[in-house]
Amino acid sequence: MKIRTLKYSLSKAGFIRLKNRGKGSHSIWRHKTNHINIVCSGKDSSEAKYYQIKALNIALAQTSTKA
């Protein structure tokens, strides 16, 4: 899974990228209603690490149970 796919999944799940937050390749994403934060690091073209995919799955599970 690419980082761009991970970011796309976050935006489809209701997360928004916080402007002027994060440094370098790091970006911070927050859910609109549940206030769950995810830090996404890496270039869009690079492969996502295992822990990033795991964090995405946990965040998606939390948003689906709270909604």
C-alpha positions as CSV (number, residue, x, y, z in Angstrom):
1,M,0.0,0.0,0.0
2,K,1.4,3.4,-1.0
3,I,1.3,6.5,1.3
4,R,-1.0,8.2,-1.1
5,T,-3.5,5.4,-0.8
6,L,-3.3,5.6,3.0
7,K,-4.0,9.4,2.8
8,Y,-6.9,8.8,0.4
9,S,-8.4,6.3,2.8
10,L,-8.1,8.8,5.7
11,S,-9.8,11.5,3.7
12,K,-12.7,9.2,2.7
13,A,-13.2,8.1,6.3
14,G,-13.7,11.7,7.4
15,F,-10.2,12.8,8.4
16,I,-8.9,16.2,7.5
17,R,-5.3,17.2,7.1
18,L,-4.3,19.9,9.6
19,K,-2.6,22.8,7.8
20,N,0.7,24.2,9.1
21,R,1.2,21.0,11.3
22,G,3.9,18.5,10.8
23,K,7.4,19.0,9.6
24,G,9.0,17.7,6.5
25,S,7.2,14.6,5.2
26,H,5.0,14.3,8.3
27,S,1.4,15.3,8.1
28,I,-1.2,15.3,10.9
29,W,-4.8,14.1,10.2
30,R,-7.7,14.6,12.6
31,H,-11.2,13.1,12.4
32,K,-14.0,15.7,12.0
33,T,-16.2,14.5,14.8
34,N,-14.2,12.0,17.0
35,H,-11.0,14.0,17.3
36,I,-8.7,11.1,16.6
37,N,-5.3,12.1,15.4
38,I,-3.1,10.2,13.0
39,V,0.5,11.2,12.0
40,C,1.3,10.1,8.5
41,S,5.0,10.2,7.4
42,G,6.7,9.5,4.1
43,K,6.5,10.6,0.5
44,D,3.3,9.8,-1.4
45,S,5.1,7.4,-3.7
46,S,6.8,5.4,-1.0
47,E,5.4,2.2,0.5
48,A,3.5,2.4,3.8
49,K,5.2,0.7,6.8
50,Y,3.4,-2.0,8.7
51,Y,2.8,0.3,11.7
52,Q,1.2,2.9,9.5
53,I,-1.3,0.5,8.0
54,K,-2.0,-0.9,11.5
55,A,-2.7,2.7,12.8
56,L,-5.0,3.3,9.9
57,N,-7.0,0.1,10.6
58,I,-7.3,1.0,14.3
59,A,-8.4,4.6,13.5
60,L,-11.0,3.3,11.0
61,A,-12.3,0.8,13.5
62,Q,-12.6,3.5,16.2
63,T,-14.5,5.9,13.8
64,S,-16.9,3.2,12.7
65,T,-17.8,2.2,16.3
66,K,-18.2,5.7,17.5
67,A,-20.4,6.8,14.6
